[in-house]
Amino acid sequence: MIAMMLIPDPQILIADEPTSALDVTVQKEVLEIMDKLVRERGMGLIFISHDLNVVSAFCDRVLIMYSGRIVETCRADRLHEATHPYTVGLLNSMPRLDHPVDHLEVLKRDEAWSLDPSVSGVVEMEKDRA
């Protein structure tokens, strides 16, 4: 699939859950191939994924979306510093080997997150602007 997408020599590659059905070893190989191709061709990559561990390790910048709206934007290496309640909830609901817990947190949703960003407030981490 990746090879077919590259035939017309695009400026941007959109990868929607490209590794979701793969085991960790194959996932790593596919990510390395995509990274190499993007660098060699000088193209952009929009990487869409629910796997925040992969996103924080593979991407440069993250946009967190809820109900089709961007609720937070930050550098991927600072994802753990996120402040929007939805992003914090997502991060807290993921199991961690370095911090085991008896029960994972259940994400509590707020209807305001689905509203217009000017009402619910898009969080953009100030450290990331420039």
N, C-alpha and C positions, 0 to 999 in steps of 0.2 A: 504494500500500500504506500509506503513512504517513497519508494522508487517511482511509482506512478504519479505521485504528487509533484515530483521534482522535474518531470519531463518538460513542462512548459517554462522552466527556469523562473519560478515565482520570486517575488521580493519578500513575501511573507509566507511562512508555513503555519497553518492552523492545525494543531494536533489536539483533538478532542478525546480525552481518555485513551491515549495511545498504548498505555501499558497496563490498563486495569485488569485484564484477564491473564496476565503473565506472571510466572513465578519470579522471585526476586532476582535470580541470576540472569534470566533472559531479559527482565525489565532493565537491569543495569546495562546490558549490552545494547539494547535498543536506544536507551538514553544517550549512551556514548556515541552511537552512530548518528543520532539526530544532532547532537552537539557538534560533532565534527563537520557534518554537512552544513550546518548553519554558519559555523565559523569560516569554512572554506569558501562558501558561496557569498558570504557577507549579507545574508538575509535575516530578517526578523523571524521570531518564533512566538506564536501565541499558544501557550500550553494550558489546556483546560483539564483540570483534575480535581477530584475530591480528596486525593491523598496528600495531606498537608506536609507529611514528612518528605515525600518526593519533591513537592513544590518548593519547600524551603531549602532543599539541598541542590536542586537543579536550576531553579529560576533566579532572575535578578530582582524582579519586582512582582508583587502580588496584588491582585485586586480581589477582594472577598465580595461575593455576591449573595444576596438573599432575595428570593422572590423576583429575580430578574433585574435587581438594582444593585449597584455597587454601594456597599456600606462601609468599606474600609480599603485603604491602599497603603502599602508599606514596602520597604525593601524585604526581600525574601529572607535574608540572614537576620532580620529583626522581627520576624513573624511572631516569635515567642513574646515580644513586647507589645503585641496588639492590645487595643483598648476597647474596641467596640464589643458590646456584650455577646453578639452572635459569634464573632471570631474567638473570643475568650471561651465561650461555651464549646465551640468546635474543638479547640485545643485541649480543653479539660476533659473532653469525652474520649480522647485517644489514649489507649494504653501506652505506658512508658516502662521500659526495662529499668531505667535508672531511678524511677520513683513509683514502685508498685503500690497499688491501693486495693482495698477489699472490694470496693464497688466503684465503677466509673460514674462520673457525673452525668446526669441526664440533662440534655439541652432544653432549657426553658425558653420558648419563643415569645416574642412580643409583637403584637399586631403593628406597632409603630414602625418596626423595621421594614414593613412593606409599603409604607407611605412614601410620598415625595421626599427625596433626600434633603430638601431645604427644611422639611418638617422633622424628619427623624435624625438628620445630621450624619453626613458622610465623614468618617474619621480618616484624616490624612495625617500620618505621623509627621510632626513638624521637623524632625531631624532629617527627613528624607527629601525635603524641598531643595532645589538648586538646579 
